[in-house]
Amino acid sequence: MNKVIDIKLSLLLTVVVILNVFDCLATLWGITNNYIVEVNPINRILLDSNPRYFVIFKLITTIFLILAYTIPSKESYYLRYYGGIIMSIALIAVFIIHLKWIFVIFL
């Protein structure tokens, strides 16, 4: 693979991982302080059972993403790239939602 493609995938992976970690921390903080409720049914079940399960799930999905992005295959490049773009868009939307309620609390 050429270096431009590797850099694009690395940047995309970095964005996805950072947003995923932020989502985990903001969700835990918001739920712990009764500022928000989890709307994702899978995450809600995990949080209701034990918040540790939620954190473990988020860590596992992040590790899975990192591993999936490190598979050096020219055929899987487009799947990884466009899948990463879709995930980034979804996580940016979640990031904006988190920022909204955080600003409401502090303003």
C-alpha positions in Angstrom: 0.0 0.0 0.0 1.2 3.5 -0.6 2.0 5.9 2.2 -0.9 8.3 1.4 -3.4 5.5 1.9 -1.8 4.4 5.1 -1.9 8.0 6.4 -5.5 8.4 5.5 -6.5 5.2 7.2 -4.4 6.0 10.3 -6.0 9.5 10.6 -9.4 8.0 10.2 -8.7 5.3 12.8 -7.4 7.9 15.2 -10.6 10.0 14.8 -12.8 7.0 15.3 -10.9 5.8 18.4 -10.9 9.3 20.0 -14.6 9.8 19.4 -15.4 6.4 20.7 -13.4 7.0 23.9 -15.1 10.4 24.3 -18.5 8.8 23.8 -17.8 6.3 26.5 -16.6 8.8 29.1 -19.3 11.4 28.4 -22.0 8.7 28.5 -20.8 7.4 31.8 -20.5 10.9 33.3 -23.9 11.9 32.0 -25.7 8.8 33.2 -23.9 8.8 36.6 -25.1 12.4 37.2 -28.6 11.8 35.8 -28.1 14.3 33.0 -28.9 11.9 30.2 -30.3 8.4 29.4 -28.7 6.0 27.0 -30.8 5.6 23.9 -28.8 2.7 22.4 -30.6 -0.4 23.6 -27.5 -2.6 23.8 -25.6 0.0 25.7 -28.6 0.6 28.0 -28.7 -3.1 28.9 -25.0 -3.1 29.6 -25.2 0.1 31.7 -28.3 -1.2 33.6 -26.5 -4.5 34.4 -23.1 -3.0 35.4 -21.4 0.1 34.0 -18.2 -2.0 33.7 -19.8 -4.1 31.1 -20.5 -1.0 29.0 -16.8 0.1 29.4 -15.6 -3.4 28.5 -17.9 -3.4 25.4 -16.6 0.0 24.3 -13.0 -1.1 24.8 -13.6 -4.4 22.9 -15.2 -2.6 20.0 -12.3 -0.1 19.9 -9.7 -2.9 19.9 -11.7 -4.7 17.2 -11.6 -1.5 15.1 -7.9 -1.1 15.5 -7.3 -4.7 14.6 -9.6 -4.5 11.6 -7.7 -1.4 10.3 -4.3 -3.1 10.6 -5.1 -5.9 8.2 -2.9 -5.1 5.2 -5.1 -6.0 2.3 -5.6 -3.9 -0.8 -9.0 -5.5 -1.4 -10.3 -4.4 2.1 -9.0 -0.9 1.8 -12.3 0.6 0.5 -14.3 -1.3 3.0 -12.1 -0.1 5.8 -12.0 3.5 4.4 -15.7 4.0 3.7 -16.7 2.0 6.9 -14.4 4.4 8.8 -16.1 7.4 7.2 -19.5 6.1 8.1 -18.4 5.4 11.7 -16.8 8.8 11.9 -20.0 10.5 10.8 -22.0 8.5 13.3 -19.6 9.3 16.1 -19.4 13.0 15.2 -23.2 13.1 15.5 -23.0 11.5 18.9 -20.2 13.9 19.8 -22.4 16.9 18.9 -25.2 15.5 21.0 -22.9 15.1 24.0 -21.6 18.6 23.5 -25.1 20.0 23.4 -26.1 18.5 26.8 -22.7 19.4 28.3 -23.1 23.0 27.3 -26.7 23.1 28.6 -25.5 22.0 32.0 -22.7 24.5 32.2 -24.4 27.5 30.7 
